[in-house]
Amino acid sequence: MQYQFIGYWGFGSPSELNTILTKITDEKKTKVFNFHQGITVGGISYIGGEEMELARGETLIASLSASGLSDSIDAWVKQENNQLILGREPFGRVPLYWAKIEKVIWFASQFKLLLPIIYEPSISIPGFYGYTCFSYVPTPLTPVENIFAVPAGTEQIFLEPEIQIQRHYDWRENLIQVEDKNNAITQLQTLLKNAINRQIIDLNSEPVGVFLSGGLDSSIVAALLVQEGIKVRAYTLDFGKNSFSEWEYAEKVAQHLDIPLMKVSVTPKLIKGALLDTVKALDLPFGDGVTVPLYLLCQTAAQEVSVIFNGEGGDQLFGGWTNKPIIAAAVYNKQENFIQQYLQTFHKLWGYEEKVFQQKIYEKVQYISAEKWVEFALDETFCTGLIHKLRRASLILKGAQNIHPRATNLAFSNGLVVRSPFCDLELTEWTFQIPGEFNLKGSNEKYILKKQ
């Protein structure tokens, strides 16, 4: 069972700060653990689990893992050399938040845990506007002023509460490319198998779940698990006769792999009934229409398994269908601003502000630049090839700020841990070593993945 946490670091009275901490976590099974170093003071409460055992001299204060694997930390809090370090891995699986109150940095694994320390919380207009552009709130913003998210792939280092620096992990195109297609296919087979093996190391005889859509990514994950002798139960969504049906494809895959398949019915009534629970589970707003159905999927799976595998991340690694519109635009509309072309691929309210917002809201957002939230992701310093540039952007934006943290929050709320084999550092770095045409060959996306 994963715990959550909230803590503080900086200058102040430990007794007063501990009192605030106790009030925030009132009626929860918590215990305040104090850590002091030099002239700074610190304290943390672990919620929903036992406090971490810290050896003398250890710097790790708290950590979380979406997968539940002890050697795969996704978010962490450290104290080193009288500095506070808040960090996240580059896939963005587990969120981490912070706020500065006077000379104290407060940090938490959930956004809602920091709300009580903000005096008269107010909506962040940039955060709100960002949500209307992307259907998620772009980091480092949150929906509330003065609460911030640590961006994925970043270590936020506080030298003092008023002074901070950042260390980044950057996806980048490799100068040496694997030009031979057959060699690339062989290498990919090994990398996929290794990625699976790293995520089954703690499994014994208990079954695991796979969210199976019948598409390429989740089918490959299910097949690799079966090949490794893992007992697999598959779960798929059934939207009924009047909607596009995924379960028929999932059923064919399950039959081929000889694994049981559970169909999870999704109806308007069920969605309405699960809506509030989904909102609570998410912690932050996510506007993807499949979010509530995914909550229902987690809810069903949690009755039988404690570990869930998914195929999330495959689109980001291998140039899925979401890249096609921007590729076409880049080829045929070269005069148009590329960043603006990319913003249009989210199909949200960017570009329609004057038409959809009330005048008083429009006046507040009209000078906020949405481009600044995607400029770094599309920076040609890191990737010159179009496919690599789009994949990097998708990893940083759609993957790390939407898909993966949403999947983790939904899983955690149902007592599950979630494992995404495509979120593998070695595999992902390798995908920046292959030519773009290995991912998109004509109109055939994920070309090299389909050759497995």
Secondary structure by P-SEA (a helix, b strand, c coil): cccccccccccccaaaaaaaaaaaacccbbbbbbbbcccccbbbbbcccccccccccccccccccccccccccccbbbbcccbbbbbbcccccccccccccccbbbbcccccccccccccccccaaaaaaaaaccccccccccccccccccccccccccccccbbbbbbbbbbbccccccaaaaaaaaaaaaaaaaaaaacccccbbbbbbccccaaaaaaaaaaaaaccbbbbbbbbcccccccaaaaaaaaaaaabbbbbbbbbcaaaaaaaaaaaaaaacccccccaaaaaaaaaaaaaacccbbbcccccccccccccaaaaaaaaaccccccaaaaaaaccccccccccccccaaaaaacccccccccccccccccccccaaaaaaaaaaacccccccaaaaaaaaaaacbbbbbccccaaaaaaaaaccccccccccccccccccc
